[in-house]
Amino acid sequence: MMDRIYFADNPWPNGHRIAAFKWGAHFKYGEEAELAGRAGLYFDLHIETADYYEEDADEEEEEDQDQDEEALSDWQAKIVWGNYHSCTLSSEEWGDKGFLVGSDQAPFDPEALDGKEFAVDFLSQEEQELIDFDQTAFDVYLLGHDAAAFHTIAFTKKAGAVYQIDWKGKLALAYVGDYEFKYDFHTSITAASFSGIAIPAELTDDEAYGLLQRFVSTPSFFQLQNRQGERRFVFK
């Protein structure tokens, strides 16, 4: 059975099929990251759903309901969701984002990932009012280009480099100017395989190893993989 994502109180209580999922990582480095105090190892997560209407059996019945939906909020109206087709929730689709898992002060420990829970973008009231979308970990296309924050992301080891990822968070309909994070989502990815730490072409192997040694407590857990010129550090 395919994994699903649920948007609380939207028109589909049984959620939506996840059509694509990726879990990887990248380094933030260089002068800008150093000056901003953001240098480190970052996890990336990427979800794409199937079409919102995928499992609706009777399109004619949906058309009959359109008039009734005029009284509903955008969040509750199928006709509004249908205008945007599907959801992408991602740290990499629209920018090099992600959430910090390893820094100079606290290098990433692969052995501690099992049972680890990350709290990401728990914004203060002031940060919500003056939200900087360049600084949040994830972007989302939901009912237009909206906003995601208040993430809780937990990892449970299944076998090898395969983990269950339980992820919940909050959404704001920023596309229509509503920046209140009042809509909840949750998903459980039952068998997520770690694709590795991406190494950009500008880095030599030695430079990449230097970052691995800097931001990972046990770099010996990783090996360099080169497939058709695409390099990654993957679990041994």
C-alpha positions as CSV (number, residue, x, y, z in Angstrom):
1,M,0.0,0.0,0.0
2,M,1.3,3.4,-1.0
3,D,2.0,6.0,1.7
4,R,-0.4,8.9,2.1
5,I,-0.4,12.5,3.3
6,Y,-3.4,13.9,5.2
7,F,-4.5,17.6,5.3
8,A,-6.8,17.9,8.3
9,D,-10.4,18.9,7.5
10,N,-9.8,19.2,3.8
11,P,-12.3,17.5,1.5
12,W,-10.5,14.1,1.5
13,P,-10.5,12.6,5.0
14,N,-8.7,9.5,3.6
15,G,-5.8,11.7,2.4
16,H,-3.8,11.6,-0.8
17,R,-1.5,9.1,-2.3
18,I,2.2,10.1,-2.3
19,A,3.4,9.6,-5.8
20,A,7.0,10.5,-5.2
21,F,9.2,10.8,-2.2
22,K,13.0,11.6,-1.8
23,W,15.2,11.8,1.3
24,G,18.7,13.1,0.9
25,A,21.1,15.7,2.3
26,H,23.5,18.4,1.3
27,F,26.2,20.7,2.9
28,K,25.8,24.4,3.3
29,Y,29.2,26.0,3.2
30,G,31.1,29.0,1.9
31,E,31.3,32.6,3.0
32,E,27.6,33.4,3.0
33,A,26.6,30.4,5.0
34,E,29.5,30.9,7.4
35,L,28.6,34.6,8.1
36,A,25.0,33.7,8.6
37,G,25.9,30.9,11.0
38,R,24.1,28.4,8.8
39,A,27.0,26.2,7.7
40,G,26.4,22.5,8.3
41,L,24.8,19.3,7.0
42,Y,21.1,19.6,6.0
43,F,18.5,16.9,5.4
44,D,16.3,17.3,2.4
45,L,12.7,15.8,2.0
46,H,10.6,16.0,-1.1
47,I,6.9,14.8,-1.4
48,E,4.7,14.9,-4.5
49,T,1.1,13.8,-4.3
50,A,-1.1,12.3,-6.9
51,D,-3.8,14.4,-8.3
52,Y,-6.2,15.5,-5.6
53,Y,-9.2,14.1,-7.5
54,E,-7.4,10.8,-8.3
55,E,-9.7,8.6,-6.2
56,D,-13.0,10.3,-6.7
57,A,-15.2,7.8,-8.5
58,D,-18.0,10.0,-10.0
59,E,-16.9,13.3,-11.6
60,E,-20.5,14.1,-12.5
61,E,-21.4,13.9,-8.8
62,E,-18.6,16.3,-8.0
63,E,-19.9,18.8,-10.6
64,D,-23.4,18.6,-8.9
65,Q,-21.8,19.6,-5.7
66,D,-20.0,22.7,-7.0
67,Q,-22.9,24.9,-6.2
68,D,-23.1,23.6,-2.6
69,E,-19.3,24.3,-2.2
70,E,-19.7,28.0,-2.9
71,A,-20.5,28.5,0.8
72,L,-17.4,26.6,2.0
73,S,-14.0,28.1,2.7
74,D,-11.2,27.5,0.1
75,W,-9.7,24.8,2.4
76,Q,-13.0,22.8,2.5
77,A,-14.0,23.2,-1.2
78,K,-13.0,20.5,-3.7
79,I,-13.5,22.8,-6.6
80,V,-10.7,25.1,-5.2
81,W,-8.3,22.2,-4.6
82,G,-9.0,21.0,-8.1
83,N,-7.7,24.2,-9.6
84,Y,-4.2,23.3,-8.2
85,H,-4.2,19.6,-9.1
86,S,-1.7,18.2,-6.6
87,C,0.7,19.1,-3.9
88,T,4.5,19.4,-3.7
89,L,6.1,19.8,-0.3
90,S,9.9,20.1,-0.7
91,S,13.1,21.5,0.6
92,E,14.8,21.4,-2.8
93,E,12.2,22.0,-5.5
94,W,12.4,25.8,-5.4
95,G,15.7,26.3,-3.6
96,D,18.6,24.9,-1.7
97,K,16.9,24.7,1.7
98,G,16.4,21.8,4.2
99,F,16.8,21.5,7.9
100,L,20.1,21.4,9.9
101,V,21.2,18.0,11.3
102,G,24.9,18.6,11.8
103,S,27.0,21.6,12.7
104,D,30.5,22.5,14.1
105,Q,29.0,22.5,17.6
106,A,26.9,19.4,17.1
107,P,28.1,17.1,14.3
108,F,25.6,14.7,12.9
109,D,25.7,11.3,14.5
110,P,24.3,8.5,12.3
111,E,24.0,6.1,15.2
112,A,21.7,8.6,17.0
113,L,19.2,9.0,14.1
114,D,17.0,6.0,15.2
115,G,14.4,7.6,17.4
116,K,15.5,11.1,16.7
117,E,12.9,13.8,16.4
118,F,13.6,17.2,14.8
119,A,11.6,20.3,15.5
120,V,11.9,22.6,12.4
121,D,10.7,26.2,12.0
122,F,8.8,26.6,15.2
123,L,8.3,30.3,14.5
124,S,7.6,33.0,17.1
125,Q,4.7,35.3,16.6
126,E,7.0,38.0,15.3
127,E,8.7,35.6,12.9
128,Q,5.2,34.5,11.6
129,E,4.2,38.2,11.0
130,L,7.5,39.0,9.2
131,I,8.1,35.6,7.6
132,D,11.1,35.2,5.4
133,F,10.5,32.4,3.0
134,D,14.2,32.3,2.1
135,Q,14.9,31.1,5.7
136,T,12.2,28.4,6.1
137,A,13.2,24.7,5.5
138,F,10.4,23.8,3.1
139,D,8.3,25.3,0.4
140,V,4.9,24.0,-0.6
141,Y,2.6,24.2,-3.6
142,L,-0.8,23.3,-2.2
143,L,-3.5,25.8,-3.1
144,G,-0.9,27.9,-4.9
145,H,2.5,28.6,-3.5
146,D,1.7,28.5,0.2
147,A,3.8,28.3,3.4
148,A,4.9,25.4,5.7
149,A,6.3,25.6,9.3
150,F,6.1,24.0,12.7
151,H,7.4,20.6,11.5
152,T,8.0,17.7,13.7
153,I,10.0,15.0,11.8
154,A,10.8,11.7,13.5
155,F,13.1,8.9,12.2
156,T,12.7,5.2,13.2
157,K,15.2,2.7,11.8
158,K,13.8,-0.3,9.9
159,A,16.8,-1.9,8.4
160,G,20.2,-0.6,7.0
161,A,19.7,2.9,5.6
162,V,15.9,2.4,5.5
163,Y,13.8,4.4,8.0
164,Q,10.2,5.2,8.8
165,I,9.7,9.0,8.7
166,D,6.8,10.4,10.7
167,W,6.2,14.0,9.7
168,K,3.6,16.5,10.8
169,G,3.4,20.3,10.5
170,K,1.3,23.3,9.8
171,L,0.4,25.2,6.6
172,A,-0.6,28.8,5.8
173,L,-2.5,29.8,2.6
174,A,0.1,32.4,1.8
175,Y,-0.8,32.4,-1.9
176,V,-4.0,34.3,-1.0
177,G,-2.3,36.5,1.7
178,D,-3.3,34.4,4.7
179,Y,-0.1,33.9,6.8
180,E,-1.7,32.2,9.8
181,F,-0.4,28.6,10.2
182,K,-3.8,27.1,11.1
183,Y,-4.0,24.0,8.8
184,D,-2.4,20.7,9.9
185,F,-0.9,17.9,7.9
186,H,0.7,14.6,8.7
187,T,2.3,11.7,6.9
188,S,4.2,8.5,7.7
189,I,6.7,7.3,5.1
190,T,7.0,3.6,6.0
191,A,10.2,2.8,4.2
192,A,12.4,5.7,3.2
193,S,15.8,5.0,1.8
194,F,18.5,7.6,2.3
195,S,19.9,8.7,-1.0
196,G,23.1,10.2,0.5
197,I,24.8,13.5,0.8
198,A,24.9,15.3,-2.6
199,I,28.3,16.7,-3.5
200,P,28.3,19.7,-5.9
201,A,30.5,19.7,-8.9
202,E,32.5,22.7,-7.6
203,L,33.9,20.7,-4.7
204,T,36.9,18.3,-5.1
205,D,36.7,14.9,-3.4
206,D,39.2,16.2,-0.8
207,E,37.1,19.3,-0.1
208,A,33.9,17.2,0.2
209,Y,35.7,14.8,2.6
210,G,36.7,17.9,4.6
211,L,33.1,18.9,5.0
212,L,32.1,15.4,5.9
213,Q,34.7,15.3,8.7
214,R,33.6,18.7,9.9
215,F,29.9,18.1,10.1
216,V,29.6,14.3,10.8
217,S,30.8,12.8,14.0
218,T,31.6,9.4,12.4
219,P,32.6,10.0,8.8
220,S,33.7,6.4,8.5
221,F,30.0,5.4,8.3
222,F,30.0,6.9,4.8
223,Q,31.6,6.1,1.5
224,L,32.0,8.1,-1.7
225,Q,29.8,7.0,-4.6
226,N,30.3,8.2,-8.1
227,R,27.6,7.3,-10.6
228,Q,27.9,8.8,-14.1
229,G,29.6,11.9,-12.6
230,E,27.1,12.4,-9.8
231,R,28.9,12.1,-6.4
232,R,27.3,11.3,-3.1
233,F,28.3,10.2,0.3
234,V,26.2,7.1,1.1
235,F,25.9,4.8,4.1
236,K,28.3,1.9,3.9
